[in-house]
Amino acid sequence: MPGTRPRTPAHLARLLLARLMRWFPERHCIFVGDSGYGTSETARFCRKHERHLTLVSKFSGDAALDEPPPPRTRRTIGRPRVKGQKLASPQEVVTQLRHRRRLTVAWYGGTTRDIELVTGTGHWSRIGQDLVAVRWVYIHAATGTHRDAYVCTTALQMPPNQIVECYTQRWSIETTFQACREYLKLESPKCYGQQTVLRFTPCLFGLYRIIVLLYLQ
C-alpha cells in the first residue's frame, strides 16, 4: 500500500506466530526457518513468549555473542551497561576446539546421517537491539556432501540432536508446498498490489491453516 512501510518476511512471520498463539493458547509450537526468518527480532519475540514459542533457525558463524550485563551497584556511575564481556563467535569456537561430538540424527528425506557437532550458548547482540539468549550448534556431516551449517534456538535446554532434527524436518513442509504448487496449481502472487493479495490470500490462508492443524494433531 502506498505510504506504508514494507514488511519483511520475518515481520510477517511474527504476525502469523502471534495469530497462532491466539488460536492455540494451550499449545507450544516450534518455529523453524532459514536465516531470512531467524532474525534477532524473531528470536527476541520467541524468547519473550517462550511458554508458547521456540525458534530453531539457521545461524551465522560470525554472529556477535556476549555475556549478560553485570548487575548494577549503587556506586556505578553513568548509564547501565547493555551487554557484558564479548564471547568468541561460533566460528572461532569451532576452529579452536579439537574434539567434536559425534551423533546419528534424522536427516533430510527421512534418512539418517552421521554428524559431528559443537554447541555453545551466548547472548546474541545486534546494534541498537536488546540481547537475546540462544544456543547455537555447528553441524558437520561426516557422511555425504552436505556443507557445514550453524543452527540456533531460543530453548537453551534443548538437546543438540533435537535442534538438528527440528531443522532438518522443515524439508517435509517445503516439499508439501512444492507438491501444492505442482498438483493444486497454487502460485505466489506476482505483485503486492491490494487486489492481487486479496485474491490470493484466501486460498493460501486456508492451506496454511490445514498444514498447521495437521502438524498439531
Secondary structure, DSSP 4 states (H G I P E B T S, - for coil): -TTS----HHHHHHHHHHHHHHH-TT--EEEEE-TTT--HHHHHHHHHTTTTEEEEEE--TT--EEPPPPPPPTT--SSPPS--SEEPPHHHHHHH----EEEEEE-GGG-EEEEEEEEEEEEE--TTS--EEEEEEEEEESSSSPPPEEEEES-TTS-HHHHHHHHHTHHHHHHHHHHHHHHS-----SS--HHHHHHHHHHHHHHHHHHHHHHH-
